[in-house]
Amino acid sequence: MQAVQFAGHGGTEVVEYGEVPDPEVGRGEVLVDVKAGALNHLDVWTRRGMPQLDLDMPHVPGSDAAGVVTETGADVTRFEAGDRVAVSAGVFCGDCEFCRDGDYPLCASFHVLGEHVPGVHSEYAAVPEDNLVAVPEGVAWETAAAAPLVFQTAWRMLHTRADVEAGEKVLVLGASGGVGHAAVQIAAHAGTEVYATASSPEKLRYAEEVGADHAIDYTETDFADEIRARTGKRGVDVVVDHVGEATWSDSLRSLAKGGRLVTCGATSGGRPETHVQRLFWNQLSVLGSTMATPGEADDALSLVWDGTFDVQIRDVLPMSETARAHERLENREGFGKVVVIPDSERQW
Ligand SMILES: [Zn+2]
């Protein structure tokens, strides 16, 4: 079968599309005929290589995909051939101390499809049954592929980690990105007053369309100053940050006393300076979050499937142009999710 792959880490030039052996379906696995996949910033990090990431090469990337079940392993009970499914990429063991408490994203051996083990950007993918969610008829493949990772991540950040309440003020950074556009919608749906930052009038308009009450162009103004000005110097209760180094101190500066900063990423770098006096004097909390439990994923995705949440698709490309998809993400061209589709699925 054809798959996106790279034989070594590096720039976008390492990304290829070509033959790999057909997947073998394990007892607890489901073979999915992939109709669409979606990129995340994680795909860029995995391509570039990270410390402690030791992959078998060539590596097939991709953490988000959706398609049709064509075959099931002997132990599979929840799915049968013909079912429409989407991939939820977090893999957990089920019996470590954290899993036994239901805290699956804390699993001692937690890993992510496409990041630590082969991913799903291929014509077919063998996926553990626990990593699939049902997709109702009528949901477009692009939507089903693009939603799972970012919507479950943003859901856990806001509801489980930051525990947002209606009436609170929430600032979402980079509101036009994958996690950002999910976070704006989830925060608005939770009844909070949403402040969103983005880098162009078009992206700001989109943030407002999907629920932001206040949109701030961070290229025009210092967002922390702007937050303080717009909240009567009070600040916001929660900041959703996936940017890291470039925004960290301003995120902390945007918080009200007792505020919470919740982070799931560090696309601009991972070693920011922290003003410790601000942390203790204002009694701030810094909360890490990654992926979500299957229950959290179900809660978030049910609101995607029923149309409550909008999944913004910036581009649909054939999988053979995945290198171009990486460029779109790295250059922050456009906004929303980049979807890739196996070349054989369509006339291009
Ligand atoms: Zn575990």
Residues whose N, C-alpha, C, O or C-beta is under 5 A from the ligand:
A	BS01	ZN	F92 C93 G94 D95 C96 C99 C107 A108 S109
